[in-house]
Amino acid sequence: METTTTQPTFAVVGATGKTGRRVADLLETGGHAVRRLARGTSPRFDWEQPDGWPQALHGVDRLYVTYVPDLAAPGADVAITRLTKVAREAGVRRLVLLSGRGEQGARRCEEIVLGSGVPATVVSAGWFTQNFTEGPLSSALETGVLAIAAGDTREPFVDVDDIAAVVTTVLTEDGHEGRRYELTGPEALTFGEVASLLTELTGRDVQYVPMGFEEFHAAVTEEAGAETATLLTELCREVFDGRNETPADGVRHILGREPRSVRAVLTEALMAGRPA
């Protein structure tokens, strides 16, 4: 007798995050059944409780993974290794991993995924433009101070909606297995230039204050704890050395159009009065 299953084909690990919720929304808009996975969902997915992963991935065919707090964090490689094993045993036939551009620790996790035996694709993204409107730097809109340990490094900030569109395409179209795509915006800006742009768009003075690494670590420790401070400080030390200044062509390659600029993304967010 023919049987049917009510299990969704697609699953998104990190479905409450910036890219995860957008990917899930796009998939559902496209008519796909999506299992949104996070600590507050049912089934539950918690990176600290791997015993629950088999249930969370049961019946899943295509999987999008975002790791918290970051693939460069200590222990991320162990968690990703374990997850790929669970995914393989669950019969996952396509896995897309979100990675951080220029992060050495993230590259180790990329290699684990690409060599796991599960058909996989890596999407390596630059710093999110939306960090200025809904992320850790959004306080600058209220305080007028954009403070981070980035010096005068240029970064080709990338639109999270572009990332989600690329991930959705890779999940739903054939031909991307074993590939690694770098995603950035169309131009590299300094944080000072972003502050000037925020000033222009909001009419409120926003100043960029470049912090030293020790000063940045102390400030983040006070706000978020020493563990988070150490991770973020090391990420700033690593990626803001100029290695990521050249824009990549991943968005154009996958979507057939130019990526959205920082100006376009911030203008849309601020005009709407909501996070981008």
Secondary structure, 3 states (H helix, E strand, C coil): CCCCCCCCCEEEECCCCHHHHHHHHHHHHCCCCEEEECCCCCCCCCCCCHHHHHHHHCCCCEEEECCCCCCCCCCHHHHHHHHHHHHHHHCCCEEEEEEECCCHHHHHHHHHHHCCCCCEEEEEECCEHHHHCCCCCCCHHHHCEEEECCCCCEECCECHHHHHHHHHHHHHCCCCCCCEEEECCCCCEEHHHHHHHHHHHHCCCCEEEECCHHHHHHHHHHHHCHHHHHHHHHHHHHHCCCCCCCCCCHHHHHHCCCCCCHHHHHHHHHHHCCCC
